[in-house]
């Protein structure tokens, strides 16, 4: 439903020397271990499945540049890692209000997550935040970006994604390298999510045709995903109403538990209606305020972005130029959903 990502930059001095050393080592391992994707594709040691996926990444990258006008400085190279994820993100929220814990970085500004290249370090940071009273989560990073500062490689854990997943990943990360509004993570992630989905659907249509089973499959999947997103937005609204009420903290905790339990029941009751989305898996997810803010970070402002795209007559150069011209978040870009602000 949403991806977790690690937006990296070398100058992590504001976090402290230990984190700086850890981040620098992790960044160096990604960059120094890079190989040209073309070389990996043509290597006799490369298996057929890996070769096909790497060829697909290059094809999407070229298409995203030519069709959408995205920056494609990334995904020319490949790095093999000895771990199951690119990195791990820690994010946190207050228990009884949608207020994220934030960190500040040079260039990219304030962000509501902190990335680690070692899972144990991420878990230690999350435990520290929990001891301080935050609701904290650790999520595997799907996308990794230095916002165009370096040639970001494709990394081996990402080869576990399907063709559809790789298509979305490449478009999303190329969007970040094209447009990034400092200090506005919610806007950046939601914008990239819009371009990712709109672009990926266009790619599938161009490649397979509108009558193809693949295109019809993705249409159904997105229709169902949109329904799930709507339910999560309603949950966020309900929880925010509780948090803003005059009830005592204990009353708010009880109502929060009851609301989340009722939400799970609703999801489970809808299992027969869904064919493309695994609603049981959705219902079984842990849910706290940190999870909800992560969802809102990637799934807000859809109507705003769609309206802007329509005003450009669905022309990508016009749409991207509009986003590049922004100096700050547009006023009211989230309000069509009437969801709580996730703090950015």
ZATI-601124 format. One line per field, with one value per residue (C-alpha): x, y, z; residue number from 0; residue in one letter; chain. Coordinates in pm, whole numbers, plus 50000, padded with zeros to 5 digits. Layout:
<pts>
x <- c(X/...) .
y <- c(Y/...) .
z <- c(Z/...) .
nr <- c(NUM/...) .
rest <- c(a/...) .
kette <- c(A/...) .
</pts>
This chain:
<pts>
x <- c(50000/50286/50660/50921/51229/51562/51649/52022/52270/52630/52615/52434/52625/52306/52239/52578/52914/52811/52521/52735/52994/52726/52552/52878/52985/52648/52644/52999/52915/52632/52838/53169/53002/52830/52858/52721/52386/52481/52788/52579/52324/52592/52786/52771/52732/52397/52089/51802/51555/51803/51888/51521/51458/51764/51663/51318/51466/51665/51358/51143/51423/51453/51074/51043/51297/51145/50773/50751/51056/51195/51556/51721/52059/51982/51951/52242/52430/52368/52496/52476/52408/52433/52113/51741/51669/51838/51802/51558/51363/51258/50958/50750/50443/50283/50038/49733/49788/49920/50253/50563/50909/51129/51497/51671/51923/52114/51971/51660/51535/51309/51213/50987/51208/51567/51734/51983/52185/52179/51851/51989/52068/51719/51561/51778/51667/51300/51335/51489/51194/50945/51113/51062/50688/50664/50482/50766/50797/51079/51009/51215/51314/51183/51328/51659/51747/52021/51794/52016/52340/52486/52413/52192/52216/51953/52029/51989/51696/51489/51518/51268/50999/50768/50785/50502/50683/51006/50818/50670/50999/51196/50935/50899/51273/51324/51046/51235/51547/51337/51137/51213/51070/51301/51134/50808/50834/50457/50422/50726/50622/50258/50360/50602/50333/50094/50353/50453/50103/49994/50322/50323/49969/50069/50378/50172/49919/50194/50370/50076/49774/49443/49282/49564/49513/49807/49649/49309/49476/49641/49318/49139/49425/49424/49046/49061/49366/49183/48895/49138/49306/48966/48901/49238/49165/48834/49018/49264/48975/48806/49124/49194/48845/48918/49254/49103/48815/48793/48804/49065/49378/49250/48918/49104/49316/49007/48825/49138/49158/48788/48809/49105/48937/48619/48830/48988/48644/48531/48835/48779/48413/48514/48746/48493/48466/48835/49012/49342/49416/49484/49246/49332/49696/49586/49364/49642/49887/49988/49832/49946/49989/50332/50182/49900/50137/50346/50031/49927/50278/50243/49869/49758/49663/49565/49285/49522/49778/49510/49354/49694/49757/49418/49482/49795/49582/49771/50094/50388/50626/50364/50280/50643/50726/50441/50579/50937/50825/50690/50886/50674/50381/50066/49800/49532/49685/49564/49226/49016/49057/49009/49273/49498/49834/50115/50339/50521) .
y <- c(50000/50233/50206/50293/50460/50592/50938/50952/51237/51227/51524/51369/51586/51699/51343/51279/51127/50763/50786/50980/50701/50434/50620/50697/50332/50217/50473/50383/50012/50083/50307/50120/49787/49909/49728/49846/49675/49606/49416/49209/49132/49003/48811/48430/48404/48587/48365/48415/48553/48818/48906/48958/49179/49391/49431/49537/49800/49950/49947/50128/50373/50463/50485/50710/50949/50957/50938/51115/51339/51212/51239/50901/50941/50630/50261/50245/50028/49729/49647/49301/49308/49034/49137/49107/49483/49796/49953/49992/50303/50407/50634/50730/50920/51041/50789/51015/51256/51245/51409/51246/51241/51428/51462/51739/51690/51936/51989/51771/51944/51792/51426/51195/50887/50782/50522/50255/50007/49756/49620/49590/49962/50047/49826/49988/50336/50227/50081/50408/50604/50365/50417/50789/50733/50726/50468/50352/50116/49968/49909/49755/50012/49948/50252/50429/50773/51034/51275/51281/51360/51021/50749/50539/50170/49903/49669/49293/49284/49482/49198/49011/49247/49151/49323/49549/49627/49712/49937/50134/50147/50289/50555/50654/50697/50882/51118/51200/51277/51509/51701/51737/52014/52051/51989/51864/51487/51422/51628/51469/51114/51162/51333/51052/50795/50967/50975/50617/50478/50697/50630/50256/50217/50407/50187/49867/50008/50104/49769/49527/49721/49814/49479/49274/49061/49236/49580/49457/49293/49620/49815/49576/49588/49966/49987/49761/49938/50269/50126/50011/50352/50513/50289/50383/50751/50705/50532/50822/51068/50867/50844/51214/51296/51093/51265/51612/51541/51655/51299/51193/51017/50683/50731/50816/50499/50284/50446/50411/50036/49993/50189/49989/49661/49761/49859/49512/49353/49566/49464/49094/49122/49252/48963/48806/49137/49157/48950/49134/49264/49025/49178/48925/49035/49399/49329/49147/49437/49604/49947/50238/50608/50559/50315/50555/50847/50631/50555/50921/51021/50828/50845/51206/51478/51245/51479/51777/51603/51464/51810/51957/51678/51737/52111/52021/51804/51499/51635/51532/51822/52075/51879/51831/52194/52298/52084/52204/52568/52526/52697/52553/52318/52445/52563/52301/52030/51763/51904/51716/51401/51593/51378/51484/51630/51380/51656/51776) .
z <- c(50000/50069/50049/50306/50172/50283/50153/50203/50219/50332/50574/50871/51120/51291/51410/51567/51485/51545/51306/51061/51057/51017/50734/50556/50570/50439/50161/50062/50048/49805/49580/49586/49515/49198/48866/48533/48480/48119/48240/48482/48211/47975/48238/48193/48572/48569/48588/48345/48600/48716/48358/48266/48567/48501/48137/48257/48489/48202/47978/48237/48309/47940/47904/48213/48063/47714/47800/48136/48126/48456/48562/48514/48678/48885/48798/48558/48804/49030/49380/49530/49905/50168/50346/50275/50262/50135/50478/50766/50860/51208/51245/51548/51659/51979/52121/52134/51850/51497/51573/51426/51573/51325/51240/51050/50767/50551/50201/50246/50562/50828/50782/50986/50964/51023/50803/50910/50707/50995/51131/51485/51495/51370/51638/51906/51795/51794/52145/52264/52124/52286/52623/52568/52519/52138/51927/51704/51408/51203/50834/50558/50300/49951/49775/49824/49695/49723/49533/49228/49415/49319/49065/49290/49202/49187/49477/49496/49748/49497/49247/49464/49335/49052/48714/48832/49156/48974/48731/49019/49208/48915/48838/49204/49261/48933/49042/49362/49159/48941/49204/49576/49793/50098/50433/50276/50296/50286/49970/49805/49884/49787/49464/49379/49461/49220/48940/49022/48981/48691/48513/48580/48447/48133/48093/48114/47869/47624/47656/47661/47531/47692/47606/47759/48069/48234/48195/48313/48614/48713/48666/48904/49151/49158/49191/49495/49639/49607/49814/50081/50088/50138/50440/50591/50539/50723/51008/51027/51045/51321/51526/51482/51608/51920/51975/51937/52176/52538/52669/52924/52801/52934/52755/52435/52466/52510/52217/52004/52077/52004/51678/51549/51648/51463/51161/51153/51169/50876/50670/50742/50646/50304/50212/49967/49777/49690/49426/49371/49723/50011/50264/50534/50522/50535/50838/51022/51005/51328/51354/51565/51499/51344/51094/51017/50959/50725/50527/50511/50408/50083/50025/50060/49814/49531/49422/49419/49199/48969/48927/48843/48593/48428/48406/48209/47977/48107/47957/48170/48087/48197/48513/48618/48546/48777/49057/48999/49021/49375/49650/49930/49980/49806/50047/50110/49894/50141/50231/49977/50186/50514/50683/50970/50884/50945/51065/50754) .
nr <- c(0/1/2/3/4/5/6/7/8/9/10/11/12/13/14/15/16/17/18/19/20/21/22/23/24/25/26/27/28/29/30/31/32/33/34/35/36/37/38/39/40/41/42/43/44/45/46/47/48/49/50/51/52/53/54/55/56/57/58/59/60/61/62/63/64/65/66/67/68/69/70/71/72/73/74/75/76/77/78/79/80/81/82/83/84/85/86/87/88/89/90/91/92/93/94/95/96/97/98/99/100/101/102/103/104/105/106/107/108/109/110/111/112/113/114/115/116/117/118/119/120/121/122/123/124/125/126/127/128/129/130/131/132/133/134/135/136/137/138/139/140/141/142/143/144/145/146/147/148/149/150/151/152/153/154/155/156/157/158/159/160/161/162/163/164/165/166/167/168/169/170/171/172/173/174/175/176/177/178/179/180/181/182/183/184/185/186/187/188/189/190/191/192/193/194/195/196/197/198/199/200/201/202/203/204/205/206/207/208/209/210/211/212/213/214/215/216/217/218/219/220/221/222/223/224/225/226/227/228/229/230/231/232/233/234/235/236/237/238/239/240/241/242/243/244/245/246/247/248/249/250/251/252/253/254/255/256/257/258/259/260/261/262/263/264/265/266/267/268/269/270/271/272/273/274/275/276/277/278/279/280/281/282/283/284/285/286/287/288/289/290/291/292/293/294/295/296/297/298/299/300/301/302/303/304/305/306/307/308/309/310/311/312/313/314/315/316/317/318/319/320/321/322/323/324/325/326/327/328/329/330/331/332/333/334/335/336/337/338/339/340/341/342/343) .
rest <- c(x/x/x/x/x/x/x/x/x/x/x/x/x/x/x/x/x/x/x/x/x/x/x/x/x/x/x/x/x/x/x/x/x/x/x/x/x/x/x/x/x/x/x/x/x/x/x/x/x/x/x/x/x/x/x/x/x/x/x/x/x/x/x/x/x/x/x/x/x/x/x/x/x/x/x/x/x/x/x/x/x/x/x/x/x/x/x/x/x/x/x/x/x/x/x/x/x/x/x/x/x/x/x/x/x/x/x/x/x/x/x/x/x/x/x/x/x/x/x/x/x/x/x/x/x/x/x/x/x/x/x/x/x/x/x/x/x/x/x/x/x/x/x/x/x/x/x/x/x/x/x/x/x/x/x/x/x/x/x/x/x/x/x/x/x/x/x/x/x/x/x/x/x/x/x/x/x/x/x/x/x/x/x/x/x/x/x/x/x/x/x/x/x/x/x/x/x/x/x/x/x/x/x/x/x/x/x/x/x/x/x/x/x/x/x/x/x/x/x/x/x/x/x/x/x/x/x/x/x/x/x/x/x/x/x/x/x/x/x/x/x/x/x/x/x/x/x/x/x/x/x/x/x/x/x/x/x/x/x/x/x/x/x/x/x/x/x/x/x/x/x/x/x/x/x/x/x/x/x/x/x/x/x/x/x/x/x/x/x/x/x/x/x/x/x/x/x/x/x/x/x/x/x/x/x/x/x/x/x/x/x/x/x/x/x/x/x/x/x/x/x/x/x/x/x/x/x/x/x/x/x/x/x/x/x/x/x/x/x/x/x/x/x/x) .
kette <- c(A/A/A/A/A/A/A/A/A/A/A/A/A/A/A/A/A/A/A/A/A/A/A/A/A/A/A/A/A/A/A/A/A/A/A/A/A/A/A/A/A/A/A/A/A/A/A/A/A/A/A/A/A/A/A/A/A/A/A/A/A/A/A/A/A/A/A/A/A/A/A/A/A/A/A/A/A/A/A/A/A/A/A/A/A/A/A/A/A/A/A/A/A/A/A/A/A/A/A/A/A/A/A/A/A/A/A/A/A/A/A/A/A/A/A/A/A/A/A/A/A/A/A/A/A/A/A/A/A/A/A/A/A/A/A/A/A/A/A/A/A/A/A/A/A/A/A/A/A/A/A/A/A/A/A/A/A/A/A/A/A/A/A/A/A/A/A/A/A/A/A/A/A/A/A/A/A/A/A/A/A/A/A/A/A/A/A/A/A/A/A/A/A/A/A/A/A/A/A/A/A/A/A/A/A/A/A/A/A/A/A/A/A/A/A/A/A/A/A/A/A/A/A/A/A/A/A/A/A/A/A/A/A/A/A/A/A/A/A/A/A/A/A/A/A/A/A/A/A/A/A/A/A/A/A/A/A/A/A/A/A/A/A/A/A/A/A/A/A/A/A/A/A/A/A/A/A/A/A/A/A/A/A/A/A/A/A/A/A/A/A/A/A/A/A/A/A/A/A/A/A/A/A/A/A/A/A/A/A/A/A/A/A/A/A/A/A/A/A/A/A/A/A/A/A/A/A/A/A/A/A/A/A/A/A/A/A/A/A/A/A/A/A/A) .
</pts>
